[in-house]
């Protein structure tokens, strides 16, 4: 029987929406998985804001639409459907010029029978800007989706290009787990005896986590914020410094470096999806991770 690259390796995952899929991918490689979902995605409470933005799209006021996430498009589609606007929504999406950031909004468009007119060369705000840099945007109206927070970099660039930016935030992030679970995660990252995860009932250390997988930058923000809230930020930093960190793409990698001063050991240069991330993580251990 062929030995699986992650056999007997203990890996933490902080994904929420596609948690089961990610766990299955890791287990197929032999990993023992510690689940600590950090981010819950909720509809934005200001539904009128979303409806007003949809009215602008349906009225044909947008020349470009920047889709930063697939989740945003799906939630916009759901609001359109609930409001009885789905046929007009789809017709407007066909007419507007669409640019996507990364593979997920492409997938969401395909679910609606549509394709992007342009894709960013890198799944980042800078990638979107680079793709649009040669387009005549003076006097154009550009709609764009936000994910959990404002995007001043994109807003400022659109304004400097003479465009009118119309942002919409269809969803927000909220904590998905309790501080006790986060504390257990941090304890398992701490410099304890090798392979010595915490028993949920007794609190006894059973093994040590050897890797942690991040699939979005808000996960990094939430982990640091919760660690700070329970007085374990320094312990988190120390633990991550001795753990293999896997980031799904450059946006997550940049956030890890910015917030924690840590560069991930595993980060695909292309193919920013979970399956490819798990493949790269397995390759990293297969090549001889430090024991």
N, C-alpha and C positions, 0 to 999 in steps of 0.2 A: 504494500500500500504506500502510495506516494505521500511523503510528509508534507503537510500544508504549511506555508511560510509563517503563519501567525499561530501555529499550534502552541498552546500553553502560554501565549502572550496575553497580558491583561491590558485592555484598551478601554478608555473612557470615551463616551460619546455624549455631546451636549445638544444634539439635534432634537427638534420637537416634531415638526410636521411630517417628516419622512423618517421618523425614528426607527420604526420596525424594518423598513427597507435597508437602512444603513446597518442595523444590527445583523440582519440576515447576511448581508454582503461580507461583514467581518467574520461572522461565524462560519461561513463557507470556507474561509481561509484558516479556520481553526482557532480564532480568537475567543477569549473569555471577556465578555463585555459588561462594563459597569455603566448603567444608564443614569444620566443626570440632565434631563431636558431643561434648558434654561429659559427659552423664549416662547411665550404663547402669542399667537397672532390673533388680534381682534379687529372687527370692523371699527372704523373711526366713528366716534360718537356724534360728530357733526355731519349727519347725513345730508343736510341742506347744502353743505359745501360740495359734496360729491355730486349731488343732483344738479347744482348750478354749473359745475364744470362739464357734466355730461350735456347739458343744454347748449353750451358753447360748441362742443364737438358736433352735436347733431345739427346745429345751425350752420355748419360749414365754416366756422370762423377760424379754424386751425389749418395752417399750411403744412406743419410737421407735427408728428407725435413721437416723443421719445419714451419708449417703454423700458424702464430700468429693471423691473422684475416681472416674472410671470404671475406671481400672486396678485399684484396690483391689477393686471388685466382681468384676471378671473373674478376679482371682487367688483370691479367696474361692470363686468358683464352680468354679474348677479344682481346688482342694483338696477341695471337697465331692464333685466328680465322682470324683476319685481314691480317695476314701474310701467310695465307694458311697452317698453321702448326697444325691445331686442331687435326687431327688423331694421329700425332706423339706426340703431347702434352699429349693427353689422355693415349696413350700407355706408355709414360715415367712415368706419374703419377701412373699408375698401378704397375710399376716395382719398383719404389723408395719406401723406407720405410718412412711412413708419420706419424708425430706426430702433434697433434692439441692442441692449447691453447684455451679452452673454447668452447661453443656450436656453435658459428657462423661459424668457419672454417669447423666444422663437417657438418653443413647444406650446406655449399658451395660445399663440396666434394660430398654430396649426390645428389646435383643438377646435378653433372657430372656422377652419377652412381657409385660413389666410396665411400670407407669408410677408416678411419684412421687405421693405424697399432697400434697406441698407442695414448692415450689421457693424457694430463697433469692432475695430481690430483687436482691442483688449476689453474685457468685461469690467471697465472702470468708467468713472465720470470723465477722466482724461481721454479714454478711448473714444467715448461718445463725442467729445469736443473735437478730437483729431479727425473723426469721420465727417463731421459737419463743417469743418474749418474752410473747406473749399466751396461750400454752398452759399449762394447770395441770400443772406438772412435779413438784410436791411428791410424794415417795414413788415416782415413776416411775423405771424403769430405761431408760437411753438408751445404746444402742450407737452407736459412731462409729468411722469409719475414719481412720487416720493415714497420712500420706504422707512417709516418710523421717525424721520427727522427731516429738517430742511436741508437743502443742498445749495449752500451759498456759492460754491465754486461754479456750478452750472448756471445758477441764476445770474451771477455777475458776468459770466462769459456771454450769455445770451444778450444781456443788456448792452455790453460793449460792442456786440456785433450788430446792434440796431434792431434786434428782434424784441417782440413782446412775449415774455414767458408766462405761461398759464400752468402753474403746478396743481397737482391734486394728490391728496394723501388718503387713499382708500382704507388703509389699515394702520394700526399702531402695535407696538410690542409691549407685552406685559410679562412679569415673572411667571415661569411655568413650574417652579419647584420651590420647596421651602428652604430656609437657611440651614436646617439640620442636614439636609441632603448635600448641600454645597459644602458644608463643613466636613462631611465625610469624604467628599471628593478631594478636598484640599489635603486632608490627613493622608489620603492614599497616594498623593503626589509627593508627600514629604520624604525627606531622606531617612527612611527606615530600612530595615534589613531587606535585601533583594527578595522579591516575591513573597515577602512576609505579610484583598479588598476588605474593608471593614465589615464586621458582622452587624447587620442592621439591628439586631435585638440586643446583643451584649455589648456592642461598641468595641469588640476586640479586633485588633488588626489581624487579618488572615493572609493578605498578600499585598504586594505593591504594584501600582499601575506603572506600566512601561511606556504607554503612549496615550495621547489625548487627541481627538479629532474635532476640528472646528470647520463648520460648513457655512458660516456667515459671520460678518464683522459684529453685528449686534450681540452675538453670543459672547464675544470677547469683552464687550462693554459690560454686559450683564454679570459675567463672572467676576470681573474686577470690582464692580459696584457692590455685589453681594459679599465678596471677600472683605472689602473695606468695612461694610456694615457690621460684620461679625468679628472684626478685629483680626482677620487672618490674611490681610493683603501681603505682608512680607513673607509669610509662610507659603502663600500661593506662588510668589515670585521665585522663591527658593526651590519649591517643588517643580515648577515648570522648567527651571534651569537644568534639571537633571532628568527630564522626561522627553521622549520623542514627541514633538508637536507636529501634527499634520494639518495643513491648511488647504482648503479646496481650490484656492486661487490667489492671485496677487492682491486683491482687495483685502482679504482676510489676513494675508501675510503682512501687508503694510500696517494694518491695525494692530497686530500683535507687536510689531516693532515700535510703532508710535506710542502705544499705551504701556507696554511692558519692557521695551528694549530687548525683545527676544525675537530672533528669526526662526521660523519653523525649519526643521530638518527635512520635511517632506512637503513639497508644493509643486503640483504639476505645472508645466509651462504652457500647456494647452489642454483642452478637454476638461473643462471645469465642472465636472459632475462627480457624484459620489462614487460611482463604480470605478472611475479612473483614479480617484483619490485612494481608494482601498487598494487598488492594484499597485500604486506607487508606494504605499505604506508597506505592503507585503514585500515588495522588491527591496525596500530599505533594510528590513530585518533579514531578508534572505541573503543579502550581500554581506551581512555580518555586523549587526548592531552591537554596540559596546555591551558587554555582559556585566 
